[in-house]
Structures are given as structure tokens and as C-alpha cells.
Amino acid sequence: LWDGSPPASPRATLQTYVHRLRGSLGSDALCTRAGGYVLEVKDDDVDALRFERTVRDVQHADDVTPRWVALRLGEALAWWRGPALVDFAGATWAQSEADRLESVRLGALEMLANKRDKNPPKKHGNIPL
């Protein structure tokens, strides 16, 4: 949890983190269990899971228009607000997941670019339609 030396009062620090999480996510989202805490949220409430599901849906979709693909991937990519798990940069436990999510993001960008290359937007004068 501390990725190095724990703070001077780890129990108080953990309780502060738990209090903040419950304040942000609601008291039911973080549950006390034997030996610790469990974060219980719906998949749709986790942006990374929502992003991956959308990309996977696009990859496996049949008989869809390039516009549908572009809209879905554009929507998913718009959820990104910088590097994955940036709040945990430097935490060894987060690095492999951040790298994996970045790989999925780059794959989505590549899919989007490939769809656009094969189906360039129609233009009317200088205005893409």
C-alpha cells in the first residue's frame, strides 16, 4: 500500500483514505471485510473497464458502418484525461496495468486511424461532412 516506508501513523492514514473514498464514492462502495476493505462498484463506474468494453465491442462488431466505429472509438478515447493511473505514477503495483491500458488505448487509436484511412470523410468544399 505504501510502496516503501509506511507513514508515521499508518492506521490513521488508512482511515483518512477510507473516509475520503467513502465521501467520494458513497458509503456503500467501500466495504469492511475480514482483513481489510473491498471496493464494490459497477463496471460502468470504472472508466478503464468501460473503455476496454467499448473497444472490445467495436473489435467484435459485425456489419457496422465506419461511422459507428468512429463514433464509438471516439467516445471511448474521449474518456482519457492523460496517462492511465497517473495518480499512482511511481507505484510499482500500478505500472504494468498502466502499460496495458496504454497499449489498449494505442490499439483503439490505430483502429480509428485505419477506419478513417479506408473511409475518408466526405467533403463539401473545405468542410468535412
Secondary structure, 3 states (H helix, E strand, C coil): CCCCCCCCCHHHHHHHHHHHHHHHHCCCCEEEECCEEEECCCHHHCHHHHHHHHHHHHHHCCCCCHHHHHHHHHHHHHCCCCCCCHHHCCCHHHHHHHHHHHHHHHHHHHHHHHHHHHCCCCEECCEEC
